[in-house]
Amino acid sequence: MGEEDMEEGVLPGKKEKPPPASNSDIATAGLPTLLRKFPHLLIAPVISFCLIVALCSFGIVHATNASYDLEGKQARDAALGAADGLAQELSSASKAALSLAAVVKMSPNWSFLEANFHVLAEELFRQSNEDGNDDGSLALMELTLLPFGRVRASLGKPIQRNSSADLFSPGLIGRFKTLEIVERDSGLHIQGPVPLTNSEDLAFAFGYPIFFPDTDEDESWGHPDNITHPTSCPGAPCYNPETREKYWGSAGALVNAGSILAGKSVHLERLISDDLSYKLELTRPDGTTGDSTFVTGGSNPDKVTTKVTVALPGNSWALSVYNPRQEQVIKLRNGLLAMVVVVAFILSGLLLLLLLSSTRANFLLQEQLVTNKLLQ
């Protein structure tokens, strides 16, 4: 060990510690250097950043969630109103079929019905027009009597199609679900929109199966084809030997589907006026819809905010409604949250800058005071 080392008091094998930074060094240091020397200055800005983001985010999310739920409720209320309106509109259009069925129940003999059918049908057309359907909105197109499922009397306006279809024939029994309807015996049912024979129009088909109790199996009610039962249906469900209930046939009506298919129903137009999009689909027996959409409206009919059921006699539709304002609420929320983060970052940065500047100013003041004392 050298004498110089002993005199200076430095132990062998150890490096000399750098002298502590003076106030003048700190006072003239840059902000990054100050931050390295005083990392505790980050605590307040970080806490303020977290508080601003947390409190503002809570308020924004709470407010936008309330707005989102409100828009969803408005869409559902509008959908339910449209569904109820459509169901009521279609039920009103079925009055002619129900009136025709009532006459058959009073007097099922074919000779009476054949003699009075055209007079009765003309009156039902007149009443339907008086009810406001002469403008094409669910206008009555045709009235038919189908003893044992065969069209044997019909009146169509403005076009008389003169159809002689047999709903129990192999080509139609599955298409119109004839056996299912007779077996259910659930009264009025609605099908469609269905294409019409000898016509390019689409229509809603209203049918009312008519049964008579305490009837002999070979009762024909004077059927013009001299038959006693529908095609290929001598027994159940067309005749129940235990209850002796027998299927007479059906009373039917065709109603123009053009107004609904074109979206001109007042209930569908109200959805469009409220800036909503919609889609109407047929509901299958298993509750699914699949590719069964028959009318859409609005700019985004494939998007869904809510879905409701249009309950119809013997059938149902699914009405899907989309409210674009819900998506706008989400975009607004995301934008506000991003803005909060940016603003909180800026404010926290300014606070950190203030703290660093204050610290440097404090050391500058101390250095100035020391200098003043030395000069005195």
C-alpha positions, 0 to 999 in steps of 0.5 A: 500500500503506497504512502499516497493512498494512506495519506488520502485515506483511501482503502485499497481495492475500493473505488472512490464514491462520486461526490453528491450532486450539488444544488447547482447541478440539480438546478441546471439539470434537465427534466429527464435527469430530475425525474431520474433523481426524484422518481417519487414525483411520478406518484401524483401524476399517476394517481391523478391519471387513474382517478380521472380515467376511472371516474370519467369512464364510470360516468360515461359507461353509466350514461351510455348504457342507459341510453343504449337500453332506452334505444333498445326498449324503443325498438322493442316497443315499436316492434311489438306495436307493428306486430300487433298492428299486422296481426289485427290487420290480417285478422280484419281481412279474414272476416269474409272467410268467417262469414262464409263459414257461418253460412255453411254451418247454418245450411251445409247442403250444397244445392242451397249454397250453390244457389246463393253463393254469388249473391253472398260473395258479392255482399261480402266483397262490398262489405270488405270495400266499405271497410277500407280495403278497396285501395289495394291494402289487403284487398279481398281477391277471391272467396271460395267454397271447398266442399271436401277440399275441392274448389266448387264455387268461387268469385274473384275480383278483379280477375276470376281464376276459375280454379278447380283445385283439390287441396287433397290431391298429391300435388297440393296436400303437402304444399297447403298442409291440408291434413295438418290443418284438418287434424288440428281443427283449430279454426281459422288459419292463415298461409302465405304469401302463396303464389296463385294458380293462373296468376302472377300475384301473391296472396294470403290464403285464409281457410276455415275448416268446417266440421259437423258432429253426429254425422253419418260416414257416408254423408255427402251434403249433396256434393256436386262430384257425388263423393262422400269424403275428400280424396284419399281421406275416408277416415281420420282426420276427415271422419272420427267414427267415435265422435261421428264428427265429419269434415265438410270442407273449408271456406276460403278467402284470398287477400292481396299480399302486395301491400305488405310485400311492398312494405306499404302497410301503415305499421311497417311504414311507421318503423321506417319513419322512426329510422328503424330497419325491419325484416319479416320471416315465416316461422317454421313449425320447429320455431326456426325461420331459416331462409324464409324472409319475405319482406324487408325495409330500411338500410340494415334489415339483416341487423337485429336489435329485437325480434318479436312474434306476429301471432296469426291464426294457425301461423306466425311470423317473426319480425326483426327490428334494428335500431341504428341509434344503439350502434351510434351510442356504442361509437359515441361511448368508445370515442368519449372513453378514448378522449378521456384517456388522452385528456387524462394523459395530458393533464397528468403530463402537465402535473408532472411538468409542474412538479419537476419545474417546481423542484428545479425552481426550489433548488435554484432558490436555495443556490441563490440564497447560498450565493447571497450569503457568501457575498455578504 
